[in-house]
Amino acid sequence: MAITAALVKELRDSTGAGMMDAKKALTETDGDMEAAVDWLRTKGLAKAAKKSGRTAAEGLVAVAVKDGKGIAVEVNSETDFVGKNADFQKMVAGIADVALSVDDVNGLKAADMGGKTVEQTVTDAVAVIGENMSVRRMAALTGETVVTYVHNAAAPGMGKIGVLVAMTGGDEALGKQIAMHIAAVNPAALSEADMDSAVVEKEKQVQMDIARESGKPEAVIEKMIVGRMKKFVAESTLLNQSFVVNPDVTVGQAAADAGAKITGFARLEVGEGIEVEKEDFAAEVAKAAQGG
């Protein structure tokens, strides 16, 4: 695979590594971005392992809650301009209302919305607004108390990031603080038991490779890994993270101190994980000159 300047820049931006190190990492891994990040970390050349959470698509995330059920729905558009369109916002709000009565995104697309399915409603809006749109994701939570939060709100109940928090005990104010924490920190899971075992195993292997680079004996490395993995789990799980409101306690402890227990959460960010193919400016001009 050709290692382009754009690819090198993307790796530099995501890891903080130097240009030559980024290029070498991509060469060693045949252009595999994720493998290149791991290669840089193994060599101690990456500042952090940043996941590919590029917001390449636009649109809105809407949240709603009713009778102990909360939902978050992502509706994508091609440009941010459409996200500010009143008709688009009205449609997204209507989709969120429908989402309260379904279980998943496929059920949502097929659900009735004013005599048409949600999917048909979106298709009709494409013809009117002139941009491609789609209902991409939906998250749903139930609990004794479900609190919603929207970051970068474009209109009531919708914005760039939507968060749901389910709790027993506590109050709305605490739930809102926890939701804001989730929006800012983006935990991978609620607790260690909820973590993806493949992600944990991959991190362990990366940490083993980093430790071996130091030349230490295997017995020493094993002890090092225990501490490093404990830190990784603490930083990745909501209940074990330092609470942004009060970093002296974990989120789990803050909830317990308030007589609450967090039973679940969901966080949707517009465009998260979507990548749009980009051309460099020179290539774009050349393509236009050729009538492409």
N, C-alpha and C positions, 0 to 999 in steps of 0.2 A: 504493500500500500504506500502511495506517495505521501511523504511527510510535508505538508504544506505549512506556510508561515501562519496561516489562520489556525491550524491545528496546534502548532507550538504556542501561539498566543493564548489560546483557550486553556491549555494545560498550565501555562504560567499564571494566568489569572486565577485559576481554581486552586493552585497549590502554593503560589508564592515562590516557586523555584526559579533559578536563573534560566536564561534563554538556552544556553548550550546544554544544561542538564535536562531541560524539558525536551529538547530535540533528541538527546541521547536516549531518554526514557521511551519516547515514541518509536525510535528506531529499534530499540531492544524488544519492544512489544508489538512490532509490526502495526503501529498506529492505533492499537487498542487503548482508548482513553482511560478506561477503568483500570486496566492492567498497568498502564503507565503511572497512574497515581500510586498504586501499590508499590511499583518499582522505586519511585522517588522516596516513598516513606521508608522502604527497606534500607535505602542508602542514607536516610536521614536528611534528605534534601527537600522534603515537602514540609511546609509550615503546619498544614492541617489537611486531613482527608475531607475535602468538601465534595459532597454528593452533587450529582448533576440535577440541580433543582432550578434550572434556568426558566424564567418566565418568558417563554417565546410566543405564547398565545395570549390573546387578550380576552376580555369579557368580564363577568362578575360571578362571585359566589354569594348566594342568598341563604339566609338562615331563618328558621321559624320554629316555634315550639307551641304545643297544644296538648293538654291532658297528659303530661308526663312523657311526651315524645318530642324529641328535637330532630330536625333535619338540616342538612347543609347540601346545597346543590350548586354545581359549577356549570354555567352556560357560557360557552366560548364564542368569541367573534374574532374577526381578522384584525381589527384595529381598536385602540383604546377609545377612539372617538365614538364608536358605536356604544361602548359601555356607558357613555354619558348621555346617550339618546333616551329621551323620556319614554318613547314607545318600547324600546328594548327593555328598559327598566321595569315598565309595567308588565311586559310579558314574563320577565324573570320572576317578578313577585307572584304572578299567577301560577307559574310552574312550581314555586316553593310551596304555595298553598296546596296544590294537588299532591305534592310529595309527602305531605303529612298523612295521606291515606294509602300509601303504597309501601312496599318493602325494599325495593332496589331500583336501580336506574333503568333496567329493562321494563319493569312494571310501570315506571314513571313515563317512559316514552309512549307506552301503549295506553296510558290512562286518558280518560275523557277530560277535556278542557274546553268548556263552552260549545259542546257539540262536535268537536274534532279531537283527535288524539294530540297529545303534547308534541309528538314528532311532526305531525302534519302542521300544527300551529307554527312550529319553528321553520318548517319548509316554506310556508306562506310568508313568514316574516323575511326570509332570505330574498324572496322575489320583490318585496316592498323596499327593504333597506339596501339591498344590493351587495351584501356581504355574506360569505359563508358563515354559518352558525351551527352549533351542535350542543346538545345536552350531554356533557361528558361524564360526569361523576355525581354520585349521591352518597351521603353518609347519613345514618340514622342511629339514634340512641334513645333508650328509655331508662327511666329512673324515678326515684322519689322526687328529686328536683333535677331539672335539666336547664342549664343556663347557656345562653348564646352570647357571642361577641363577634363583632365585625371590625376589622382593622382597615384603615383607609376607606372609610365608607363613602360611597358615591350617592347613596340614597338610604333611607331608613331600612335596616335589615339586609343590606347588600354592599359588598365592597370587594377588595382584592384578596382578603383572607377571612375565612369564616371558621369559627371555633364552636364546638359543643362540649359541655362538661356535664356529666351525670354524677350526682352525689346523693348520699343519705345523710341527713342532719345538715348542720350549717345553714347559711342563708345566701340570698342572692348576691350580696356584696362580696362575700368570700368567693362564690362561684365566678363572679366577674373578674376578680383578681387572678384566680387560677387560669381562667380562659385567656387573659391578657398575657400571662406567663407562657402559655402554650403557643400563642401567636408569635411571641418574640423568640422563644428558645427552640420550638419545634422538636419535642421529644419523639423518639422512635417508638416507644411503647409505654404502657402504664407501669409495668413492673418487670423484674427480671424474668418471671414466668411467662410473660407475654411477648418476649423478644423472639425474633426470627432466629432459629438455631443456626441456620446457614450464615447469617450475618455475624453472629457471635463467633462461629468457628473460623470464618474468614479473618476476622479481626485478630483472633488468637494466633493464626498462622502468620499474619503480617508482623505481629509483635514478636513472635519467635524468630522470624527472619531478621528483624531489626536487632534483637538481642544477640543473635549469632554473629552479626557483623562486628560486634564489639570483641569477639574472640573469647568471651568468658566460657567457663566450663558448663556443661549441660545441667549439672546439679544447681548451679547458681542461676542459670537461665530459667529453670522451672520455678524457682522462688520469685524471680523478677516478674514472670508472667502472671502469677497469682495476683500480685499487687496492681499490675497494669490492667488486667481484665476487670478487677474490682472497680477501678477508676472508670473504665470504659462503660460498665453497666450503670454506675452512678450518674455519669454524664448523659447517658442515653435514655434513662427511664424517668418518667414524670415524677413518681413518688420519691425518687432518690436525688433529684436535682435540687440545687440551692435555689430557694424561692427568690424571684427577682424583687419582690416586695420587701423581703427580709432575708438576705443571704446567709444569716447566721443559722437558719433552720432549713430543713428540706421541705418540699411541697407537701409530702406526706405528713410530716410532723406538724406543719402549720394547720393542715386540715384537722388532724387529731386534736390539736390544742383548742380548736374551735368547735369540737364535738361533731366533726363531719368525717365522712369516708368517701373518697373519690372512687366511683365504680366504673368509670369509662370516660373516654374523650375522643374527639375527632377533630381534625384540622385539614381544611382544604384551602389551597392557595391557587389562584388563577394561573393556569398555564404550567403548573409544576410538573416537571418531567417531560414536557413537550419540547422538541427541538425543531426549529424551522431552518431549512437549508438556506444558507446565506452565500452570496457571491461577493468577492472583493470588488472594489469600485472599478478597477481597471477591466476586470472580466465583464462586469455589468455594462460598461461603455462599449466594449468590443462586441458584446452580444447585440446591443442596440444598433450598432453600426452595420452589423450583418443582417439586420432586420429580423433578429430572433426574438 
